[in-house]
């Protein structure tokens, strides 16, 4: 079932969007979450009641946006039908503004913050926290199982805990019969015959052009490759608990993932990984803020991206 999205109002929103202060836009936007790359927000208009949006302003032409839409839909289909992961209903809309800008929006049903897994596991007891975390690992295991048997297509996934939603209420998970939905679908990571279907340069569109080549050579392949490796995905899942303020749960999380690994991981390994990961993303965000300053303060031009403030790590 598709959402009933008024494309004219969405275009009006985009043309009146204040990317520096979204809440001061012609049609206000309320930010409800930040990822490392994208921003999740609610558009304060009756037409978009109960929906959340991600905005992706990285396309140079409608053809680029249509290609992205195609691979996104195929990725979602693979996750649902072939991998067996429950994926949040997601609808893409291409918006072409009056001045020729091409922006892609992903709409999803609004999920209460309390049901986003990183919030959920901070509000329940240790038993339920353990059950939810273990089920996230089981969902990620489905990706490994698919990749092991598939020769043509390999699927990547960013499995960190904030990318899942708990479909059950806290009172219904004690039995361990937990249902998780994957919600962060804006990075369709999959390869056909070894070829990355998502143009990797899209990750770097929000950084200053002068350093994109350096970032691509230094970090991009490393960042992409780890989303295809089961052990690396699990290390990343555990490491992000540091960012979520769940340091005391990390040793337990290490034990959980080691039940699924032949090559075991350690607390120190996870901690070291997190420090390097935090450095990479802090550098990335710093470059984005530099680019924004140059565009808005020096060149007096529009900056297309909504950036988070300082991310607590």
N, C-alpha and C positions, 0 to 999 in steps of 0.2 A: 504494500500500500504506500503510495506516494503522499507526501505532505502537500497541502494546498498552499503554495508559496506565491504571493503576489510579486511578480518580477518587477513591476513598475515601481512599487514601493521600495523594493530592495535596491533598485537603481537609484531612487531618490535618496535612500540612506547612504549609499556609497558616494554619491556626488556631494552630500553634505557632511561627510565624515571628517571629524577633526582627529587625525591620527595621534596628535600629541596629547589631546584631552578628549577621549571618546565620549565622555559624559556631557561634553559641551557641544556635541554635534547637533546639526539641525534636527535630526531624529536621534535622541540620546541612546548611547550604548552603555550597558553596565557590564564591566569586566567581572567574570566569575572564576577565571583560572588562567594561569600562564604555563605554557610549556617552554622548552628550550628554544623552540622556533615559532610556534603559533600561539595565538591568543584565543581564548574561549569567551564569548560574550553573549549577552541577551540584548536584542534590539527592542527598545521600549516603544513598541507600536502594537495596537490590538491585533493586527494581521498576523503577528508572529508570536501570539500567545502560546506558551508552553514549548517553545523551540529555543535551541541554542545554536550559535553559528561559529564556524571557524572561517577566517578570511585569508585567502592566499593570493597576494598581489604580485606574483613573480613572472607573469607571462607577457611576452613581447607581442603576441598575436593571438587571434582567436583559434587558429590552428593548433598552437601550443597548448592552449587551455582545453581544447577538445581532445587532444591526445592524452593529456593528464586525466581527463574525465573517463576516457576509455580504459586506461590502465587501472584507475581507482576502482571502477565497477568490476573489472575482471579480478582484481585482487580480492575484493569483498566476496565475490562469487567463489573463488578458490578457498578462501578461509571458511566459508559457510559449508559449501557442498563437498569439498575434497578433504580439507583438514579437519572439519567438524567442530569449529569454534563458533559459539554464538556471538554474532556481531551486531552492534547497535544499528538500527535502521538509519541509513545515511543517504542524503539526497544532495547532489551537486547542482549548482546553478552558476552559469556563466553570465556575468554582468559586463556589458560594454557601455562605458559612460559617454556622455555627449562630446567629451574632448578626446575620445579614442582609447582610454585606458581599458585594459582587460583584467578583470578580477574574478576569481573563482571563490564561491562560498559553499561550504558544506553545512547542511542543516541536520540537526539531530533532535530527538525528543529530549526535553529538559529532564534530567535525572537529579533528584535531591542530592545535595552535597553530602549528606550523611550516608548515602549509598555508594559514593565513589570510594573505591576500596582503600585508598590511603587514609581517608577520613574515617571510614568504617572501622578499620582495625585499631584505631586509637581510642575507640569508644566502647570496645567490648573486652571481655576478660581474656586471659591468656589462652584458654582452650579454643575459644572461637577465633581469636587472632591466628592461632596456629592452623586451624581448619581452613580459614580463608587463604592464608599464604600457601598452604600445601596445595589447595585446588588451583591457585594461579600457576604453580609449578606443573601440575597435571595438564592444564590447558597448553602450556608451552611445550610439554612433552608431545602433544599432538602434532606440533609443527615438526619436531624431530622425526617422529614416526612417518609423516608424510614425505619429508625430504629423503629419508632412508630408502623409501620404496619408489620414489619418483626420479626418473633419469633426465627428463626434459625440463621440468620446472622445479625450482628451489624457492622456498618461501622464507622471507625474513620477518621478524616481529620484534617490536620494542615492548618487551613484556613487563616493564616496571609496574609496580603495584598501583600507581595513580592512573594507569591506562585501562583499568578494569572497574566494572561496577558490579555490586552485589545485588542480585535480583531478589534475594530473600530478605525478609526483615530479620533483625538480630534475634528475635524470639524463635525463629524457625531453622536456625543453622546448627543447633546443638547436636543434632543427629549426624552431622557431617555431610548431609545431602545439600550441598551448596551449589548455587547456580551463578556463574560469572558471565558477564557480557564484556566483550572487548570494545572499547569506545574510541581509542585514539587511532583513527583510520586514515589520517591525512597524509601519511607517508607510505604509499603502496610499494613495499619492498618485496620484489620477486624477480627471479632471473629465468630467462628462457634460453636453453642451450648455452648457459654461461654469460649471457648478456643481461646487464642490469636494465630493467624496463623503465625505471624512473631516471630521467636525466639527472645525474648527480649534481650538476652545476646549480640546480634549483635550490640546493641547501645554502648556496653562497650568494644568492642574489641580494641579500640584505647587508652584505659586507662591502667595504670600499673596493671598487674595481681593482685598485693598484695592488691589493694583497690577496685577491682571490686565488691567483695561481699558487702563491705560497701555501695558503691554507689547504688547497686541493692536494698539493704534493705532500704536505706534512701530516695531515690528519684525516682527509676525507675517506680514503680507502680503509684505513683502520676503523673508523667509526661505522662505515657501512658493513664491513666484513663481520663485525662482532654480532650483528643482528641475524646472521645465518648460522652461527655456531652455538650449539645447545649449551655448552659449558659457559661460554661468554655471556649468553643471554641470562643465565642464572646468576652469574657473578654480578651482572648489572642490576638484576632484580634485588639481590641482597644488598648491594652497595647503596642503592637509593634509599634504603631504610635510614641511613645516616642523615640524608637530607630531610626525611620525614620526621626526624627527631625520635626515632625508635632504636637508639643505639643499644639499649638493654635487650632488645629482641634479636639483634644480629647473631649472637652465638647460636640461638635456637634455630634461626633461619638457615645458618650454615649447616647445622645437623640435618635439617629437612632436605635441603638440596643435595647433600651428600648421599642420601638414600637413593637418589636417582642417577648418581654419577659413579663411574668406575675410577676415574681420575679425580680424587677428592680435592676440595678446596679448603682453605683455612681462613680464620678471622683476619690474620695479618695480610693475606693475599687480597681479601676483599677490601680492607682498609687502604692498601696501597693502590688498588685499582680506583677506588673512589677519589683519592687525592689527585690522581692523574686525570680522571674524568672531569672533576671539578675544575681543574686547570684549563682543560680544553674548552669547556663550555664558558668559563669565565672570560677566556680570551675571545671567544666567539662573540659574546655579548658586549665586551668592551669595544670590539671592532664595529659592531652595529651602532653603538652609541656614538662613536667617533664619526661614523658615516652620517648619522642623523644630524649631529652638530654641524658638520661641513655643509650638508644639503640645506638645512633650515637657517643657520646663522650666517654662513659665508656666502652661499650661492642664492639664498632667499628663494628656495624652491620647495616644492611639496616633498615630504618624506612619506613613503607609502606604507611603512610598517608600524604596527603598534608594539612597542617594546615594554617589557616588564621593568619594574624598578630593580633594585639590588635583590638578587635571589639568595635567600638564606641557605647556607650550606653547613 
